[in-house]
Amino acid sequence: MTKKRMYLNAFEMSCAAFQSHALWRHPDDQTPGYKDIEYWTHLAKVLEKGHFDAVFIADVLGVYDVYKGSRDPAIRSGMQVPANDPAFIVPIMASVTKSLGFGLTASTTHDHPYTFARKMSTLDHLTKGRIGWNVVTSYLNSAAKNIGLDTQTPHDERYERADEYMEVVYKLWEASWEDDAVVIDKEKGIYTDPSKVHDINHDGKYYQVPGNHICEPSPQRTPVIFQAGASSRGRAFAADHAELIFVSSPSLEKTKNIVATFREDVVKSGR
């Protein structure tokens, strides 16, 4: 019998109650400690000791406010609120582990690609190449309104924007700095050779990013790409970009079909 390697990924969120929304009421539950460094260092050590490959960190930027026409039920029950920025816990967990990977959720709708590329390069440096990115386009109206939109951008347009977003960050990560641009020549006083740092000159429908990436190349340059879109447009996006996808299915047979279809889509996209 052929043995296959199993990859283990933990599923977390920097909040008091993630998927099991009432679990915080259990007398042994510790999730209100999500605000503390010790909570995350403990979790990281446990996962590494258990030979987990990665911890995936979910996130939302808005509050669930549809039920009963109010945000109150979600806030009252701790339904993914309060929630902290997941990016800050990654270096904390990385500092006490050596092999654990990190999948960070971040939105192409609400983050600008220039500043986001910097964030991910920084995390890739600090983790020594253990960072991944779960690409989401966001869907909550409450988040859209709080960044100045009248309502959430239509579904397919969010993916159109996301495709261009990926084009920008790929250019910043992969094309802006040559591998040997940073020389650190103390005698000549040259930290970086300017001739090996390039502007990306991106002028698109949604983004204009004329200059260079502000970070030197990180260990991976481009992080590992996660994607969880289940719509036809989301699956097409995943076929173009994702290295790992989330699959939710009621049976093994249906899961097999989803995986087989996705593999076909990847080949059709030229990957």
Beta strands, then each sheet from edge to edge (+ up, - down):
strand 1: 9-13
strand 2: 54-58
strand 3: 101-107
strand 4: 131-136
strand 5: 182-185
strand 6: 190-192
strand 7: 202-203
strand 8: 208-209
strand 9: 224-227
strand 10: 244-245
sheet 1: 1+ 2+ 3+ 4+ 9+ 10+
sheet 2: 5+ 6-
sheet 3: 7+ 8-
end
